[in-house]
Every structure is written in structure tokens, then in C-alpha cells.
Amino acid sequence: MAKKSKTGQAARLSQARINAGYKSPKEASKSFKWNYHTIINNENGARGLTAESALKYGNAYNVPANWLLYGRGPEADKLIDDADADYGELEFIQEKFSTLSRSQKDLVLSLIKQISEKK
């Protein structure tokens, strides 16, 4: 049976990993202490990316989360597309988020989840 080629998010995620210097999902999982099976499922397309996972991978591989999710070019939209959001604000948020430690990023994501669930 011929191997199915990757498309969409799975292809972009694999390419981002390779471009970041990680030859295999196993190598990346060890380096970042991620669950190996989750990476495999994301890279083979069995499990789509969430906004949170796209941010995690994007920060680790130095690519925009929006590109991982939607294939938008890195210079166009740098975060998840939101028609009501001001691009300058999103760029500012991404810049500041990228300077945070892992625990600080986890805290910010947790707060965003809490706020969005209250809507």
C-alpha cells in the first residue's frame, strides 16, 4: 500500500519541525518533553491542531501559529485570524508571549481559557 502524503496542518507541522532542526517527531518530543503519540497524531493528520497546540508548536519551532493552523503566510497574519482584532494588537501579543517562560505561557493560556469560558 502506498504511503499517503501529508496535507494541510499535518504537512505544515512536519515541515516546521524539520526546518527547526528536529529530524523526527521522537527527537522533538524528547527535546521539549512532549507526548510522543500526540506529536505523531498531529503530524499524521489523525488529530487536528487546536489554537493552544499551534501556539505551543509555533513557539517551539519559531513559526506563526496561524501558519500551522491555516497555511497563512508568516508575514501576513502572525496569530489566529480574528476579523474583529486589530493586527497591531495581535503582533504585540505574539511578541510578548514569545518572551515568556513555559510556566508563564501556561498561566496565560489558562487565563485565556477561563475568560473565554465565561462568555
C-alpha positions as a LaTeX table, in Angstrom:
\begin{tabular}{lrrr}
\hline
Residue & $x$ (\AA) & $y$ (\AA) & $z$ (\AA) \\
\hline
Met1 & 0.00 & 0.00 & 0.00 \\
Ala2 & 1.37 & 3.42 & $-0.94$ \\
Lys3 & 2.09 & 5.85 & 1.86 \\
Lys4 & $-0.44$ & 8.69 & 1.96 \\
Ser5 & 1.18 & 12.11 & 1.59 \\
Lys6 & 0.55 & 14.66 & 4.30 \\
Thr7 & $-1.57$ & 17.71 & 3.61 \\
Gly8 & $-2.70$ & 20.81 & 5.47 \\
Gln9 & $-1.85$ & 21.18 & 9.13 \\
Ala10 & $-0.01$ & 17.85 & 9.31 \\
Ala11 & 2.30 & 18.76 & 6.43 \\
Arg12 & 2.99 & 22.24 & 7.79 \\
Leu13 & 3.70 & 20.88 & 11.27 \\
Ser14 & 6.13 & 18.28 & 9.94 \\
Gln15 & 7.87 & 20.88 & 7.80 \\
Ala16 & 8.15 & 23.30 & 10.73 \\
Arg17 & 9.74 & 20.58 & 12.88 \\
Ile18 & 12.24 & 19.67 & 10.18 \\
Asn19 & 13.07 & 23.34 & 9.50 \\
Ala20 & 13.65 & 23.83 & 13.23 \\
Gly21 & 16.29 & 21.10 & 13.09 \\
Tyr22 & 14.42 & 18.12 & 14.51 \\
Lys23 & 14.79 & 15.13 & 12.19 \\
Ser24 & 11.99 & 13.13 & 13.78 \\
Pro25 & 8.92 & 13.59 & 15.98 \\
Lys26 & 10.69 & 11.45 & 18.58 \\
Glu27 & 13.64 & 13.86 & 18.68 \\
Ala28 & 11.29 & 16.83 & 19.15 \\
Ser29 & 9.25 & 15.05 & 21.81 \\
Lys30 & 12.38 & 14.32 & 23.83 \\
Ser31 & 13.75 & 17.84 & 23.44 \\
Phe32 & 10.51 & 19.57 & 24.51 \\
Lys33 & 9.25 & 16.81 & 26.84 \\
Trp34 & 6.08 & 16.43 & 24.79 \\
Asn35 & 3.95 & 13.32 & 24.47 \\
Tyr36 & 5.33 & 11.40 & 21.50 \\
His37 & 1.95 & 9.94 & 20.50 \\
Thr38 & 0.34 & 13.39 & 20.42 \\
Ile39 & 3.01 & 14.68 & 18.03 \\
Ile40 & 2.61 & 11.60 & 15.82 \\
Asn41 & $-1.18$ & 12.04 & 15.72 \\
Asn42 & $-0.79$ & 15.74 & 14.88 \\
Glu43 & 1.83 & 15.08 & 12.21 \\
Asn44 & $-0.04$ & 12.25 & 10.51 \\
Gly45 & $-3.31$ & 14.19 & 10.48 \\
Ala46 & $-5.19$ & 11.84 & 12.80 \\
Arg47 & $-5.68$ & 14.71 & 15.22 \\
Gly48 & $-6.05$ & 18.32 & 14.14 \\
Leu49 & $-4.30$ & 21.18 & 15.84 \\
Thr50 & $-6.02$ & 23.35 & 18.41 \\
Ala51 & $-5.15$ & 27.01 & 18.86 \\
Glu52 & $-3.26$ & 26.06 & 22.02 \\
Ser53 & $-1.25$ & 23.30 & 20.36 \\
Ala54 & $-0.49$ & 25.53 & 17.37 \\
Leu55 & 0.89 & 28.18 & 19.74 \\
Lys56 & 2.96 & 25.53 & 21.53 \\
Tyr57 & 4.42 & 24.14 & 18.32 \\
Gly58 & 4.76 & 27.58 & 16.76 \\
Asn59 & 6.77 & 28.91 & 19.69 \\
Ala60 & 8.97 & 25.82 & 19.78 \\
Tyr61 & 9.57 & 25.72 & 16.01 \\
Asn62 & 9.65 & 29.50 & 15.54 \\
Val63 & 6.73 & 29.71 & 13.10 \\
Pro64 & 3.42 & 31.59 & 13.39 \\
Ala65 & 0.56 & 29.57 & 14.88 \\
Asn66 & $-1.70$ & 30.95 & 12.17 \\
Trp67 & 0.51 & 29.40 & 9.51 \\
Leu68 & 0.32 & 26.00 & 11.23 \\
Leu69 & $-3.45$ & 26.22 & 11.55 \\
Tyr70 & $-4.48$ & 27.82 & 8.28 \\
Gly71 & $-1.45$ & 27.99 & 5.99 \\
Arg72 & $-1.39$ & 31.75 & 6.01 \\
Gly73 & 2.00 & 33.23 & 5.20 \\
Pro74 & 4.27 & 34.18 & 8.09 \\
Glu75 & 4.30 & 37.85 & 7.10 \\
Ala76 & 0.53 & 38.13 & 6.63 \\
Asp77 & $-1.20$ & 37.13 & 9.86 \\
Lys78 & 1.01 & 36.08 & 12.73 \\
Leu79 & $-1.68$ & 34.70 & 15.02 \\
Ile80 & $-5.11$ & 33.16 & 14.74 \\
Asp81 & $-7.25$ & 35.17 & 12.35 \\
Asp82 & $-9.87$ & 37.27 & 14.05 \\
Ala83 & $-11.80$ & 39.69 & 11.86 \\
Asp84 & $-12.52$ & 41.96 & 14.81 \\
Ala85 & $-8.97$ & 42.05 & 16.14 \\
Asp86 & $-6.52$ & 44.80 & 15.40 \\
Tyr87 & $-3.45$ & 43.30 & 13.71 \\
Gly88 & $-1.12$ & 45.52 & 15.74 \\
Glu89 & $-2.52$ & 44.11 & 18.97 \\
Leu90 & $-2.05$ & 40.54 & 17.80 \\
Glu91 & 1.53 & 41.24 & 16.75 \\
Phe92 & 2.19 & 42.83 & 20.15 \\
Ile93 & 0.67 & 39.83 & 21.97 \\
Gln94 & 2.72 & 37.35 & 19.97 \\
Glu95 & 5.92 & 39.29 & 20.57 \\
Lys96 & 5.35 & 39.46 & 24.33 \\
Phe97 & 4.13 & 35.83 & 24.56 \\
Ser98 & 7.28 & 34.57 & 22.84 \\
Thr99 & 9.45 & 36.05 & 25.62 \\
Leu100 & 7.64 & 34.25 & 28.45 \\
Ser101 & 8.87 & 31.13 & 30.21 \\
Arg102 & 6.98 & 27.87 & 29.72 \\
Ser103 & 5.22 & 28.23 & 33.09 \\
Gln104 & 4.24 & 31.82 & 32.30 \\
Lys105 & 2.85 & 30.76 & 28.91 \\
Asp106 & 0.84 & 28.00 & 30.61 \\
Leu107 & $-0.58$ & 30.54 & 33.04 \\
Val108 & $-1.56$ & 32.97 & 30.25 \\
Leu109 & $-3.23$ & 30.19 & 28.26 \\
Ser110 & $-5.09$ & 29.05 & 31.37 \\
Leu111 & $-6.36$ & 32.58 & 31.99 \\
Ile112 & $-7.49$ & 32.95 & 28.38 \\
Lys113 & $-9.40$ & 29.67 & 28.63 \\
Gln114 & $-11.09$ & 30.79 & 31.85 \\
Ile115 & $-12.10$ & 34.12 & 30.35 \\
Ser116 & $-13.40$ & 32.59 & 27.12 \\
Glu117 & $-15.48$ & 30.02 & 29.03 \\
Lys118 & $-17.26$ & 32.83 & 30.91 \\
Lys119 & $-18.65$ & 34.36 & 27.71 \\
\hline
\end{tabular}
